[in-house]
Amino acid sequence: MADLSQARVLMLAADGFETVELFEPRQALEAAGVTVSLASIKRDPIQGMKQDINQAETATPDLTLDEVEVDDYDALVLPGGVANPDKLRVAAKAVQIVQDFMDEDKIVAAICHAPWLLAEADVIDGRRLTGFESIRTDLENAGGEVVDEEVVVDDNLITSRKPDDIPAFNKAILAALTEELGADEEEEEEA
């Protein structure tokens, strides 16, 4: 089994992120030994929301979008919340980061409204995915094959619909990291 203490995951979020969709995946990853970094538009604390109507905890980014080096990470995790992906999809650097992760065939995991950012990055044409019910037409219009399942894994792309899906979402991310790092270890042993 792969040693996940070597894994590095980047999370992107801005004001309006759904707190459980950031904190629960981050906690699951860190509990497995993964190093998780949070990037945002600025380094100021970002405001979390509970069900998009009540302010909740804040999170302090580790770095700005401009400081992100995609090569430093094995995976990208995108929490939802309505305002969060809407802010990120108008940030050219956030869109570029998503495109770079997808171009390099790295793991990209998005939950709830976060697939909006995938649509903005134009990386879902022909891909099977899911998202919150109110954005599914947008995902279809971007060329995605949209399904209603708690977690969808399409090669390097992992998507889920809503906070209730977080356990399956976390499990899929950890499985993908284990598979990816295990394959890397096998290649190193063969070399």
N, C-alpha and C positions, 0 to 999 in steps of 0.2 A: 504494500500500500504506500502511496505517496506521502511524503512528509509535508503536511500543509504549513508547517512553520516557515517554509521557504516561499510560500505564496504571498503575493502582494495584490491587493484589490483596491481599485479606485472607485469612490462613490462621488457622483455629481449631484448637487442639490442647491436650491436657492430658497428665498423666503416663500413660505406656503407649502413646504413639503409635509406630507402626512407622516407624523412622528413615528408610528409603529412601522411604517414601511422603510424608514431609515434605521431606527434604533434596533429593531428585532433582527433584520439581516446582519447588521454590523455586529451585534452581540453573538449571533450564531457563528459567524466567520471567525471572530476573535476567540471564541471558546474552542474552536478547532485549531487554533494556533496561527491563523492568517493575520497578516499585517494589513490593516485597513486605513486608507487615507481619504479624507473628505475634501473635495475641492468645490469652490463656489466662485461667484463673480468677484467678490471682495472677501477679505479675511474677517470682516465683522461678523458677529454671531448672526445666524440666520433663524428666522422664526418658523417654528413648526406649528402644525395645525392638527386638530383632532376632528376628523370627518369634515374637513374644510369649513367648519363654522366656528370652532372655538380655538383660540390661541392655546398652544401647549408649550412644551419645552423648546428651548433653542439649542442649536448645535454650533460649535465654533469650527470653522473650516481649518484644515491643516495647511492648505495652500490655495492660491487663486488658479483660475482656469489657465491663465497665461504661464503659470509655473509648471503645468503638467507636462511630463515627458511620457508619452504612451509606452515607450519601450521599457519603462520601469515597472510596468504592471502586467499581471496575468489575466485580469478580468476587470470589467466595468459593471457596476451595479447602479441602477437608476431608480430611486424611490419615486412614488407618485405624489398625489395631492394635485389639485387643479391648478393653482397658481405657479407651483414650482416648475413643471415642464414648460408651461407657457412662457415664463421668464427665460428659461434656458434656451428655448428654441429660437429666440431673437438674439441670443448671444452667439456670434459667429464662431468664437473659439469653442464653445460647448458643442455645437454642431460638428465642427471639425474633429474634435476628440472622438465623438461617436463614429464618424466616418472612418477615422484612422483605426480604431479598435476593430471595426467590421472589415476594413480592407486587409488588416493583418490577421484576420480569422481568429481573433481573441474572443474569449467568452464575454458576451454582453447580456446582462439580465435586467429586464424592465418590468415594473409592476404598476397596475392600475392605470393612471393617466400618463405615466412616463413613456409609453410607446409613441405618444405624440412627438417626442423628440426624435424617435427613430424615423417617423414619417418625414419630419422636417429635414433630417439628414439624408433622405432618399435612399434608405438601405433595406427596405422591406419588400420591394417588388419581387413577387414570386415566393416569398417566405411564408411559412405557416406560423401564426402567432395569435395571441389573444390580448385583451386589454379591458379596461372598464367599459361597460355597455354603451356609455354615451360617446365614446370615441371610436367605436368599431367601424362606423361608416367612413370616418377619416382614414382609418387603417386600410379598409378595402379600396378607397379612392387612391391610396398610395401604392396599390398593387399587391397588398398582402392577402393571403388566404386566412380569413379570420374565423376562429372557432371559439366555442364557449366551453372551455375546460380550465380547471384550476391551475394547471401549469402546462405549458407547451414548450417542448425542446425541439428546435429545428437547427441541427448542426450546432453552431456556436451561439445561437440565439435562444434565450430563455425568457419567457413572458408569463405573467400571471394577471388575474383580473382585478383582485381587491384584497383588502387586509385579511379576510378569512382564509386566503390562499397562502399566506406567508409561510406556514410550516412546509408545504409542498415546494414553494419557491426556494426557501433556504436549502432544503434537501437536494433540489436539482442543481443549485449553484455549487454546493459542496461536492456533489457527485461529479460535476463537470470539472471542477478544479482537481479532484483526485485523479480523474482519468487523464487530464492534460498533463499534470505534473508526473504522473506515473509513466506516461509515454515519453516525456522528456528524460526521465531517469533511465528508461530502457535504451534510448538513443545514446545517452552518455556512456552506459555500460558497454554498448556495442562498439563505440568509437575507439 
